[in-house]
Amino acid sequence: MNGKLFRKLRHGAGKAISDFGLIENDDRIAVAVSGGKDSYTLLLLLDELRKRAPVQFELVAVNIDSGYPGYRTDIIEGFFRKYGFSYRMIPSEHYAIIKEKRRPGSSYCSICSRLKRGALYEAAQTLGCNKLALGHHQDDFIETLLLNQFFVGSLKSMSASMLADNGIITVIRPLVYVAEEDIILFSRQAELPVVCCCCPVCGTADMQRKRMKLLLKDLQADIPHVKSSLLKALSNVHPRHLLDPLLHRIIEKAEVKNDLLAPALFPDPDSQITQKILE
């Protein structure tokens, strides 16, 4: 792979890996590949970076077949073979489980994503991987931030790197700096064999996220840098100016200079706000 756009994507992924320490020497990384544009792009970028990186790491592509009728796993497997990737195709009974367990009117996507995530954690462990790479991009981070603020009342998004619920696998998201519009363009240029998940609610689910996409599109017309600003806000947190009572109790009662939570709460020791708190 080459070309100006691919180099731009590679730079974004490489910067994220460097900034957040996503990949280390001797890592074995399971890369979740659904057959969508994002996961294909992630796999290609990591493979290119693997060839150039100063550290040694391995990749194994993992596809979870949820059992939806018409899902073209053969196309995905053909992609893996074409590029010579190590891979594992994993069938499941998720569709049958969802049909049996889902409550009427409840979200199709939430139960499906939980089942798939559990299967990915299990696959990563079985394959001897210590990390699982997911294809969430810049827009996903921003939209999740807005969704949580608007509909949940929580100030959170995703993490570029975090220990999974099983306490064993570290989940990494190297595309945090990569814009969805660039992935779409690259997917078309590279003629990636994108396949539909064939979920019964495909194209109609997650309407709230679509609302966030439309909102951001409208805002960009007047504020061209709005996405980069929102993403930057996720790494520029000022705890004293938030309303979380726990944070305020920590700030007020702890000896912040010696407190183990200080680096997490105040990552920039030279910032004015940190210096004032530490006084």
C-alpha positions as CSV (number, residue, x, y, z in Angstrom):
1,M,0.0,0.0,0.0
2,N,1.2,3.5,-0.8
3,G,-0.1,6.8,-1.9
4,K,-0.6,10.2,-0.1
5,L,-3.8,9.2,1.6
6,F,-2.5,5.9,3.0
7,R,0.6,7.7,4.3
8,K,-1.7,10.2,6.1
9,L,-3.6,7.4,7.7
10,R,-0.4,5.6,8.6
11,H,0.9,8.8,10.2
12,G,-2.3,9.2,12.3
13,A,-2.2,5.6,13.5
14,G,1.5,5.8,14.2
15,K,1.1,9.0,16.2
16,A,-1.6,7.3,18.3
17,I,0.5,4.3,18.9
18,S,3.4,6.6,20.1
19,D,1.2,8.9,22.2
20,F,-0.6,6.2,24.1
21,G,2.0,3.5,24.0
22,L,-0.4,1.1,22.3
23,I,2.2,-1.4,21.0
24,E,5.3,-2.8,22.7
25,N,8.0,-5.2,21.9
26,D,6.8,-8.9,21.6
27,D,3.1,-7.9,21.6
28,R,0.8,-10.4,19.9
29,I,-2.2,-8.5,18.7
30,A,-5.6,-9.8,17.7
31,V,-7.2,-7.5,15.1
32,A,-11.0,-7.6,15.0
33,V,-12.1,-7.6,11.4
34,S,-15.8,-7.5,10.7
35,G,-15.6,-6.9,7.0
36,G,-16.2,-3.1,7.3
37,K,-14.1,-0.3,6.0
38,D,-12.7,0.6,9.4
39,S,-11.4,-2.8,10.4
40,Y,-9.9,-3.5,7.0
41,T,-8.1,-0.2,7.1
42,L,-6.9,-0.9,10.7
43,L,-5.4,-4.3,9.7
44,L,-3.6,-2.9,6.6
45,L,-2.2,0.0,8.6
46,L,-1.0,-2.1,11.5
47,D,0.6,-4.5,9.0
48,E,2.5,-1.7,7.3
49,L,3.6,-0.2,10.6
50,R,4.7,-3.7,11.8
51,K,7.2,-3.8,8.8
52,R,8.6,-0.4,9.8
53,A,8.4,-0.5,13.6
54,P,11.6,-0.5,15.8
55,V,9.8,-3.2,17.9
56,Q,8.8,-6.7,17.0
57,F,5.1,-7.6,17.2
58,E,2.7,-10.0,15.6
59,L,-0.8,-9.7,14.2
60,V,-3.6,-12.2,13.8
61,A,-6.9,-11.1,12.2
62,V,-10.0,-12.4,13.9
63,N,-13.5,-12.5,12.4
64,I,-16.5,-13.4,14.5
65,D,-19.4,-14.7,12.4
66,S,-22.6,-13.9,14.4
67,G,-24.6,-16.2,12.3
68,Y,-26.7,-13.6,10.4
69,P,-28.1,-15.1,7.2
70,G,-26.2,-13.8,4.1
71,Y,-23.0,-12.7,6.0
72,R,-20.2,-13.2,3.5
73,T,-17.4,-14.6,5.5
74,D,-15.9,-16.0,2.3
75,I,-15.2,-12.5,1.0
76,I,-13.5,-11.6,4.3
77,E,-11.4,-14.8,4.3
78,G,-10.4,-14.1,0.7
79,F,-9.1,-10.7,1.7
80,F,-7.0,-12.3,4.5
81,R,-5.6,-14.8,2.0
82,K,-4.9,-12.2,-0.7
83,Y,-2.6,-10.2,1.7
84,G,-1.1,-13.2,3.5
85,F,-2.5,-12.4,6.9
86,S,-2.6,-14.9,9.7
87,Y,-6.2,-15.2,10.6
88,R,-8.9,-17.1,12.5
89,M,-12.6,-17.3,11.3
90,I,-14.8,-18.0,14.3
91,P,-18.5,-19.1,13.8
92,S,-21.0,-18.4,16.6
93,E,-24.6,-18.9,17.5
94,H,-25.1,-15.2,18.5
95,Y,-28.0,-14.7,16.1
96,A,-30.0,-17.6,17.7
97,I,-29.1,-16.3,21.2
98,I,-30.3,-12.8,20.4
99,K,-33.6,-14.1,19.0
100,E,-34.1,-16.1,22.1
101,K,-32.9,-13.6,24.8
102,R,-33.6,-10.1,23.5
103,R,-36.5,-8.4,25.2
104,P,-39.2,-6.9,22.9
105,G,-38.3,-3.3,22.1
106,S,-34.8,-3.6,23.5
107,S,-31.7,-2.7,21.5
108,Y,-30.5,-5.3,19.0
109,C,-27.0,-3.7,18.8
110,S,-26.3,-3.7,22.6
111,I,-26.7,-7.5,23.1
112,C,-25.0,-8.2,19.8
113,S,-22.0,-6.1,20.7
114,R,-21.7,-7.7,24.1
115,L,-21.7,-11.1,22.7
116,K,-19.2,-10.2,20.0
117,R,-16.9,-8.5,22.4
118,G,-16.9,-11.5,24.7
119,A,-16.1,-13.8,21.8
120,L,-13.2,-11.5,20.7
121,Y,-11.7,-11.6,24.3
122,E,-12.0,-15.4,24.3
123,A,-10.4,-15.6,20.8
124,A,-7.6,-13.3,21.7
125,Q,-6.7,-15.5,24.8
126,T,-7.0,-18.7,22.8
127,L,-4.7,-17.3,20.2
128,G,-2.1,-16.3,22.8
129,C,-2.7,-12.6,22.2
130,N,-2.2,-10.0,24.9
131,K,-3.9,-7.2,23.0
132,L,-7.0,-6.7,20.9
133,A,-7.1,-3.9,18.3
134,L,-10.5,-2.4,17.4
135,G,-11.2,-0.1,14.5
136,H,-12.9,2.8,16.3
137,H,-11.9,6.1,14.6
138,Q,-11.8,9.7,15.5
139,D,-15.5,10.3,14.7
140,D,-16.5,7.3,16.9
141,F,-14.7,8.9,19.9
142,I,-16.4,12.3,19.4
143,E,-19.8,10.9,18.7
144,T,-19.6,8.7,21.9
145,L,-18.6,11.7,23.9
146,L,-21.7,13.6,22.7
147,L,-24.0,10.6,23.1
148,N,-22.9,10.2,26.7
149,Q,-23.4,13.9,27.4
150,F,-26.7,14.2,25.7
151,F,-28.4,11.0,26.6
152,V,-26.6,9.5,29.6
153,G,-25.4,12.5,31.6
154,S,-21.9,11.2,31.7
155,L,-18.6,12.9,30.7
156,K,-16.9,10.0,29.0
157,S,-16.0,8.6,25.6
158,M,-13.6,5.7,24.7
159,S,-10.1,5.0,25.8
160,A,-7.2,4.6,23.3
161,S,-5.9,1.8,25.6
162,M,-7.6,0.0,28.5
163,L,-7.6,-3.3,30.2
164,A,-10.6,-5.4,29.2
165,D,-13.2,-6.5,31.7
166,N,-11.6,-9.9,31.8
167,G,-8.4,-8.3,33.3
168,I,-6.2,-10.1,30.8
169,I,-6.5,-8.5,27.4
170,T,-5.7,-4.9,26.7
171,V,-8.0,-3.2,24.2
172,I,-6.3,-0.7,21.9
173,R,-7.8,1.7,19.3
174,P,-5.0,2.9,17.0
175,L,-7.4,4.9,14.7
176,V,-8.3,7.5,17.4
177,Y,-6.6,10.3,15.3
178,V,-8.0,9.0,11.9
179,A,-11.0,10.7,10.5
180,E,-13.9,8.6,9.1
181,E,-14.0,10.6,5.9
182,D,-10.4,9.7,5.1
183,I,-11.2,6.0,5.8
184,I,-14.2,6.2,3.5
185,L,-12.0,7.7,0.7
186,F,-9.2,5.2,1.2
187,S,-11.7,2.3,1.2
188,R,-13.0,3.4,-2.2
189,Q,-9.5,4.0,-3.6
190,A,-8.2,0.6,-2.4
191,E,-11.5,-1.1,-3.5
192,L,-11.7,-2.8,-0.1
193,P,-14.2,-5.7,-0.3
194,V,-16.6,-4.3,2.3
195,V,-19.4,-6.6,3.4
196,C,-22.6,-5.9,5.2
197,C,-23.0,-7.5,8.7
198,C,-26.5,-8.6,7.6
199,C,-28.0,-7.8,11.0
200,P,-31.8,-7.6,10.7
201,V,-31.7,-3.9,11.8
202,C,-28.7,-3.0,9.7
203,G,-29.2,0.6,8.4
204,T,-31.9,1.5,10.8
205,A,-30.3,0.9,14.2
206,D,-28.3,3.4,16.3
207,M,-30.4,6.5,15.2
208,Q,-29.0,8.6,18.0
209,R,-25.4,8.1,16.7
210,K,-26.7,9.2,13.3
211,R,-28.1,12.3,14.9
212,M,-24.7,13.1,16.3
213,K,-23.1,12.7,12.9
214,L,-25.7,15.2,11.4
215,L,-25.1,17.6,14.3
216,L,-21.3,17.5,13.8
217,K,-21.8,18.0,10.1
218,D,-23.9,21.1,10.7
219,L,-21.5,22.5,13.2
220,Q,-18.5,22.0,10.9
221,A,-20.2,24.3,8.4
222,D,-19.6,27.2,10.9
223,I,-16.8,25.7,13.0
224,P,-14.4,23.8,10.7
225,H,-12.2,22.7,13.6
226,V,-15.0,21.5,15.8
227,K,-14.0,17.8,15.6
228,S,-10.4,18.4,16.4
229,S,-11.4,20.6,19.3
230,L,-13.7,18.0,20.8
231,L,-11.1,15.3,20.4
232,K,-8.5,17.6,22.1
233,A,-10.9,18.2,24.9
234,L,-10.7,14.5,25.8
235,S,-7.0,14.9,26.6
236,N,-7.3,18.3,28.2
237,V,-9.3,17.6,31.3
238,H,-9.5,20.2,34.2
239,P,-10.9,18.2,37.2
240,R,-11.4,21.3,39.4
241,H,-13.8,22.7,36.9
242,L,-16.1,19.7,36.8
243,L,-19.0,18.8,39.1
244,D,-18.0,15.2,40.1
245,P,-18.1,15.2,44.0
246,L,-15.6,12.4,44.1
247,L,-13.0,14.4,42.2
248,H,-13.6,17.4,44.5
249,R,-13.2,15.3,47.6
250,I,-9.9,13.9,46.3
251,I,-8.7,17.4,45.4
252,E,-9.7,18.9,48.7
253,K,-8.7,16.1,51.1
254,A,-5.7,14.3,49.5
255,E,-2.1,15.4,49.7
256,V,-2.0,15.7,45.9
257,K,1.8,15.9,45.8
258,N,2.1,12.4,47.2
259,D,-1.2,10.9,46.2
260,L,-1.0,8.0,43.7
261,L,-4.0,9.4,41.8
262,A,-2.3,12.7,41.1
263,P,-0.7,11.6,37.8
264,A,-4.0,10.3,36.5
265,L,-5.9,13.4,37.6
266,F,-3.3,15.9,36.6
267,P,-1.2,14.4,33.7
268,D,0.6,17.7,32.9
269,P,2.7,18.6,36.0
270,D,3.7,21.9,34.4
271,S,0.2,23.2,33.7
272,Q,-1.0,26.2,35.7
273,I,-4.0,24.4,37.2
274,T,-1.7,21.5,38.4
275,Q,0.7,23.9,39.9
276,K,-2.0,25.8,41.8
277,I,-3.4,22.5,43.2
278,L,0.0,21.3,44.2
279,E,0.8,24.6,46.1
